[in-house]
Amino acid sequence: MKRSMFIALVAFLLFTSSNVNAQFKVGGGLAYANEINNVGISINTGYDFSENWAAEVDFTYFFKHNMLTFSSFDFDGNYFFNFGLYPLLGLNINIIGVHIPDLYIDGVGNIGAITASTTEFGFNMGLGYRFNLGESLSFSPEMRYTVGGFNYFRAGLKLMYQF
């Protein structure tokens, strides 16, 4: 897992470093995923190659719910139309974990805590709209569907600062 994340990050940096006119952006946001029925916070980075093309890498941490932890890495490409609408396509990595504290079973006794996790890969497809709030700041509502080892719909809002 660490190796694949490192390779994806290196490929992203090599790909984005070739364009002098591109702009780097960072930000944060909120998201809601229907399959886990919970809200999460995100850290977002991106690189605009031109007025129309961009790549983004996002990490979303969903708050613990019913002993379940859920995190998502997204590697998306965006095409911006002149009026702000953009489709997105990309890759997704989900990390799903469960932690059950000390468990006592009648007749058996205390069997201790149980912890398990899994990593699932998928593909993102979605739609967003970028509202420019000035030269360097933008606000984007997005919705996406992830298909793969764990299928779910996610709606989110993000605020990005562009350098």
C-alpha positions in Angstrom: 0.0 0.0 0.0 2.8 2.5 0.9 4.6 1.6 -2.2 1.6 2.1 -4.5 0.9 5.5 -2.8 4.5 6.5 -3.3 4.5 5.6 -7.0 1.2 7.5 -7.5 2.6 10.6 -5.8 5.9 10.5 -7.8 3.9 10.1 -11.0 1.6 13.0 -10.1 4.6 15.3 -9.3 6.5 14.3 -12.4 3.5 14.8 -14.6 2.6 18.2 -13.1 6.1 19.7 -13.0 6.4 19.9 -16.8 4.0 22.8 -17.4 5.4 26.3 -16.4 2.0 28.0 -16.7 0.2 25.7 -14.4 -1.1 26.7 -11.0 -1.0 24.7 -7.7 -4.0 24.8 -5.3 -4.7 23.6 -1.8 -7.8 23.5 0.4 -10.2 21.6 2.5 -13.8 20.6 2.6 -16.6 18.5 3.9 -18.2 15.3 2.4 -21.0 12.9 3.1 -21.0 9.3 1.9 -24.3 7.4 1.7 -23.0 3.9 2.4 -21.5 4.8 5.7 -24.1 7.5 6.6 -21.5 9.8 7.9 -19.7 13.1 7.4 -16.0 13.5 6.7 -13.4 16.3 6.3 -11.0 16.5 3.4 -7.6 17.9 2.5 -7.4 18.7 -1.2 -4.5 19.5 -3.5 -4.6 20.1 -7.2 -2.7 21.4 -10.2 -4.3 23.4 -13.1 -2.5 22.5 -16.3 -4.5 25.0 -18.3 -7.8 26.8 -18.1 -9.6 23.6 -18.9 -7.5 20.7 -17.5 -6.6 19.9 -13.9 -5.5 17.0 -11.7 -6.5 16.7 -8.0 -5.4 14.5 -5.1 -7.8 14.4 -2.1 -7.8 12.7 1.2 -11.1 12.4 3.1 -11.4 11.1 6.7 -14.9 10.1 7.8 -15.6 10.4 11.5 -15.8 7.1 13.4 -19.3 5.7 13.4 -20.4 2.4 15.0 -16.8 1.2 15.5 -16.1 1.7 11.8 -13.4 4.0 10.4 -13.3 5.0 6.8 -10.8 7.0 4.8 -10.6 7.7 1.1 -7.8 8.8 -1.3 -8.9 10.2 -4.7 -6.7 10.8 -7.7 -8.9 12.7 -10.2 -8.7 14.5 -13.5 -11.0 17.4 -14.2 -12.1 19.1 -17.4 -13.4 22.6 -16.8 -16.0 24.1 -19.2 -15.9 27.9 -19.6 -18.9 28.3 -17.3 -17.4 26.4 -14.3 -19.0 23.0 -14.7 -16.6 20.1 -14.7 -16.8 16.3 -15.0 -14.3 14.3 -13.0 -12.8 10.8 -13.5 -10.2 9.1 -11.4 -8.9 6.4 -9.2 -9.9 5.8 -5.6 -8.4 3.9 -2.6 -10.6 3.3 0.4 -9.3 2.2 3.8 -12.0 0.6 5.9 -11.3 -0.5 9.5 -13.3 -1.8 12.5 -12.3 -1.8 16.2 -14.4 -3.6 18.7 -13.1 -3.0 22.3 -12.8 -5.8 24.9 -15.5 -8.3 24.3 -17.0 -10.4 27.1 -18.9 -13.6 26.2 -20.9 -15.5 28.8 -19.3 -18.9 29.5 -16.1 -17.9 27.7 -14.9 -14.8 29.4 -13.1 -11.8 28.1 -11.6 -12.4 24.6 -10.0 -9.0 24.2 -10.3 -6.4 21.5 -10.8 -7.2 17.8 -9.4 -5.0 15.1 -9.5 -5.5 11.3 -9.0 -3.4 8.2 -9.1 -3.7 4.5 -8.1 -1.6 1.5 -10.4 -1.4 -1.6 -9.7 0.1 -5.0 -12.2 1.8 -7.3 -12.9 4.3 -10.0 -14.5 7.8 -9.5 -16.9 9.5 -11.8 -18.7 12.7 -11.0 -19.6 16.3 -11.5 -18.7 19.5 -9.9 -19.0 23.3 -10.3 -16.3 25.8 -9.5 -17.4 29.2 -8.2 -14.5 31.7 -8.4 -14.5 33.9 -5.3 -11.7 36.1 -6.5 -8.4 35.6 -8.2 -7.1 33.0 -5.8 -10.1 31.4 -4.1 -12.7 29.0 -5.4 -15.6 27.1 -3.9 -16.8 23.8 -5.4 -19.7 21.6 -4.7 -19.1 18.1 -6.0 -20.9 14.7 -6.3 -19.2 11.5 -7.3 -19.9 7.8 -7.5 -17.2 5.3 -6.7 -17.3 1.9 -8.3 -15.0 -0.9 -7.3 -14.4 -3.0 -4.2 -16.7 -0.6 -2.2 -19.5 1.2 -4.2 -20.8 4.5 -2.8 -22.1 7.9 -3.6 -20.5 11.0 -2.1 -21.5 14.6 -2.0 -19.1 17.3 -0.9 -18.1 21.0 -0.7 -14.5 22.2 -0.9 -12.8 25.6 -0.7 -9.5 25.9 -2.6 -6.7 28.5 -2.6 -4.7 28.8 -5.8 -1.1 30.0 -5.9 
